[in-house]
Amino acid sequence: MIVLLGATGYVGSAIAARLRQLGREFAAPSHRDLDLTSKDAVAGWFAGRTPEFVINAVGFTGRPNIDGTEIEKWHCLQANTVVPGVLAEVLGSRGIRWGHVSSGCIFHGAHAKGSGFTEEEEPEFAISDPRAGWYARTKWMAEKLLRDAPGVVIWRPRIPFNAEDNERNYLTKLMRYERLLEVRNSISQLDEFAAAAVQSLEDRIPDGIYNATNPGAILTSEVANALRAHGICRKDFQYFTDETDFLSHPGRVFRASCVLDPGKLAAHGIRMLEVHESLEKTLRAWKKA
């Protein structure tokens, strides 16, 4: 048996779909069934259960977007930092292998020649950059808690998207925004990410951190143009002049834009499609809500 936590969220539902596709049985306790912020509750729930592995897809990214995490800081801290900390103690003490969904938002930018950050580099943006938002800091605190924890694989997806018209989908968000910010990012095709996450635990790759993004990087305008080219959205996308223009609007939080190197995951035989190829494949399969 497998245990999937956060199975009803955008990321968790994709992982649940992948497990069903593989014919794997899994338990998915809801927050009503299990208080994941309570060590006693978690220890009690796992008493007598020895799953093959556990996947933690619990997280809070804000409503309607990351700006909301600055308002609901306690909720954000509980979901993004406290929960993985509790799991590390309980699962670690029982020798249960598990995976945790982190985020690439703890980095900003890219190397001088455009190459991506590796897992061996410290996320200076989340650690010390005053522009870093609360969400990035909670994700970094969780990684710091888990860094020396036994039996855990940490995945860093970035800006998830897939073919389902969903308010959490990067593609849907772009179509709904009045104006866009032109930035270059690594992004993650969600169904490919879900497959990679499950495979990494089934293959028992070494513990540690893995960037889980589609190889390469892409500009906001490239994604917008692709949406128009496929006839999914015919609007004439408008852009902010720059980040200063974007942040001049009330309630806006600085967005980390970064390029990650997914070579470590690929070295273990777990590969995702090149980002432009993956985007094209996704748009060809688009399902409007």
Secondary structure by P-SEA (a helix, b strand, c coil): cbbbcccccaaaaaaaaaaaaabbbbbbbcccccccccaaaaaaaaccccccbbbbcccccccccaaaaaaaaaaaaaaccaaaaaaaaaaaaacccbbbbbcccccccccccccccccccccccccccccccaaaaaaaaaaaaaccccbbbbbbbccccccccccccaaaaaaaccbbbbbbbbbbaaaaaaaaaaaaaaaccccccccccccccccaaaaaaaaaaacccccccccccccccccccccccbbbbbcccaaaaaaaccccccaaaaaaaaaaacccc
